[in-house]
């Protein structure tokens, strides 16, 4: 298992150093094979198939050992001129446990998962963003751990281990936090034995008793501290809709917010300042309304990443993966080849190609028409198309149904905006 920090992910190449390519090997829960044996067999598999380009997922193998012990092997890029980092892992199937701060209280303050978790499997691959958002977030966490390992003086170079993802609802901010934690628990498995993921229920931290909310924040982070004390664990803390805990204090002082909110903000900022000393913790936060967040919290976030609705390229990719899944499940049949948007853009100017691949251009038209819909709405749309407008069909009929479903989604969105 190759393990090295460059601080720049797969993109850095220094001198003759080859970029790292991460190969993720999901082992079956029933497997009794050692990780070293699995790694050896996977490397032999890759040596037999060294010319692989584009993202590839192996689920069928020409090796009896791999057939028995391995669920899948995933590699994201070509194997030429690269150093392989092989990560062997199994998924935790226990599900989340709940964390309660007060005795005799039924309200859960947080959910807690051991990583990698079966619930988070596949989320990373399903999220489509423009640019290098996912790569940059991976690089950020890698750099925080690298700087800690190198004993960089945090008084001279400051970082707070806080990520803020902001943007409109439905763009996948919470899912991205879960997927990032899952991905890093796999990528850093030779550094940390397992990951811990705590999703804080922000609303439960406002006590029904006056002035108790600040104390509940402190109790919550005392629980988190117990997890951080295990140096074999990489701990991720998710605060969803962080604006509910970090309401701007100037609004509180003006009397538009309860005074208890000031105590909550102060308590949270104090805990964040204390927790940043530990090398094995990352705070992930999301917000739909950043203008309501206290500026002191915003200043503590090392990365403030906007997550917006997908572009046409992203929409096409989301739809493409959905349609391929429906064809694989034989809901759409017969199976037909669909081109990537980059292949289509290359062909779009060639009149001789339009007739032959007209269905793909209908697909591209629907993607352009869908601009402005959230990622959450886009993932739902193939289901709605089938439910409302079609029976088991060919690709052509399904695209017609999707076109109608896009119109319906936009109509419903407009009605909500107009208050009908």
C-alpha positions, -999 to +999 in steps of 0.1 A: +000+000+000+018+031-012+012+060+012+026+095+007+015+131+012+022+156-016-002+182-003-015+185-039-033+152-045-028+134-078-018+166-097+017+171-083+047+157-102+081+167-089+111+157-110+108+120-118+081+114-092+051+098-108+016+111-098-003+088-074-034+069-087-057+056-060-071+021-065-100+013-042-106-024-035-139-032-017-136-066+000-167-088+006-179-089+042-176-127+041-139-126+031-113-141+054-084-130+032-057-107+046-053-072+031-018-080+019-030-111+000-058-091-016-034-063-025-010-087-042-038-103-063-051-068-073-017-056-084-013-088-105-047-080-120-036-045-129-003-058-144-023-080-167-045-051-178-021-022-177-038-002-205-070+011-188-082+046-196-110+065-179-128+056-148-132+019-145-150-004-121-142-041-120-169-064-107-160-096-127-125-111-124-104-137-142-089-148-109-107-173-086-093-156-055-106-122-064-140-137-074-143-152-039-130-122-018-135-090-037-167-071-045-152-044-068-120-027-078-123+010-088-096+031-105-102+066-117-075+072-144-051+055-168-023+034-153+004+045-176+033+064-159+017+064-125+024+052-090-004+030-076-019+035-042-040+004-034-066+008-006-082-024+006-113-019+027-146-034+039-178-015+046-193-011+081-229-023+080-239-014+116-257+018+107-257+050+128-259+051+165-274+081+183-257+104+208-278+119+236-264+146+258-289+147+287-302+118+307-340+112+304-340+131+271-353+113+240-341+139+215-309+128+196-282+154+196-261+137+169-258+106+147-226+087+147-211+063+120-180+042+118-164+047+084-163+035+057-201+030+061-223+011+038-248+041+037-222+064+022-209+040-004-212+054-039-222+089-029-189+104-041-192+090-076-228+102-079-220+138-071-212+159-102-197+194-099-181+218-123-144+224-119-123+205-093-144+210-062-140+174-050-103+172-057-097+205-039-115+193-008-095+161-008-063+182-012-073+204+017-078+177+042-046+159+030-027+192+036-040+197+071-028+163+081+005+167+063+012+201+080+004+184+114+027+155+107+055+179+098+049+199+131+043+232+113+040+260+138+004+270+138+013+304+152+032+311+121+010+294+096-027+292+107-053+266+097-085+258+116-096+225+102-130+240+092-147+237+058-178+257+049-199+246+019-226+272+010-252+276-017-288+270-024-307+240-011-306+207-031-271+211-045-256+182-025-237+200+002-245+175+030-240+145+007-206+159-004-195+162+033-205+125+039-188+114+007-156+134+015-154+117+049-160+083+034-134+088+007-107+101+031-113+072+055-105+049+026-076+069+012-059+074+046-066+039+059-028+032+063-026+063+085-058+058+105-074+025+112-109+038+108-130+069+105-156+084+128-184+106+114-206+127+137-236+145+122-248+171+148-285+179+150-281+216+154-317+222+164-315+198+193-287+220+209-312+248+216-323+238+251-359+241+262-344+257+293-333+293+291-295+298+288-287+261+286-278+259+249-243+271+254-237+244+279-251+218+255-226+229+229-198+223+254-212+189+263-214+179+226-177+188+220-167+169+252-183+138+236-164+146+204-132+150+223-135+114+236-135+103+199-106+125+190-085+111+219-083+078+199-053+086+177-061+057+154-094+074+143-099+102+118-129+122+131-152+142+109-178+164+125-207+177+103-227+207+114-255+210+088-272+243+084-246+259+106-264+293+105-288+279+132-258+277+156-238+307+144-264+334+140-247+368+135-242+383+170-249+419+158-285+407+150-287+392+185-275+424+202-300+444+182-328+423+197-339+404+166-325+371+180-328+357+215-299+364+238-293+327+242-281+326+206-251+348+216-241+322+242-244+294+215-221+313+191-196+321+217-195+285+230-191+271+194-163+295+185-145+286+218-148+249+211-135+253+175-105+272+188-097+244+212-103+215+188-080+228+160-049+216+181-057+180+172-044+165+140-071+139+135-103+160+133-120+180+105-151+202+109-174+201+079-202+227+078-230+236+054-252+267+050-280+278+027-280+315+040-244+326+046-254+362+052-269+351+086-237+335+098-215+353+123-184+368+106-161+353+133-172+318+123-168+326+086-133+339+093-124+306+109-134+285+079-102+277+059-123+269+028-155+287+019-167+267-011-198+278-031-219+248-043-243+259-070-267+242-094-249+221-120-241+234-155-254+218-186-222+196-186-230+185-151-267+179-158-258+158-188-234+137-167-261+132-140-287+122-165-262+099-183-254+079-151-292+077-144-301+064-178-273+039-179-285+025-145-321+022-159-307+003-190-286-019-168-318-028-148-337-033-180-363-006-172-352+010-205-345-016-233-328-025-255-295-011-242-280+016-264-247+035-264-249+070-250-220+094-257-204+117-232-211+154-236-176+160-248-180+134-276-213+151-285-199+186-286-172+173-310-199+158-333-224+186-330-210+206-359-208+177-382-242+175-401-235+139-413-234+127-377-266+144-365-291+119-380-272+089-368-270+101-333-301+122-331-313+106-298-281+118-281-288+153-293-323+151-279-307+141-246-284+171-249-314+194-256-332+181-225-300+187-204-299+223-216-336+227-209-330+215-173-305+243-164-315+259-132-328+227-115-310+215-084-290+183-083-316+168-060-344+176-085-323+162-114-317+129-096-354+125-091-364+134-126-359+100-143-381+084-116-408+111-121-406+106-159-413+069-156-440+074-129-460+101-146-455+098-183-445+063-194-445+025-190-414+003-196-400+017-228-373+023-253-347+050-249-366+073-274-399+071-255-381+076-222-364+108-234-398+121-245-411+114-210-381+131-194-387+162-216-422+164-203-410+158-167-386+188-170-415+210-181-435+198-151-406+204-126-401+240-140-438+247-137-440+235-101-409+255-092-424+286-108-457+281-089-439+278-056-419+310-063-451+328-072-469+316-040-496+294-057 
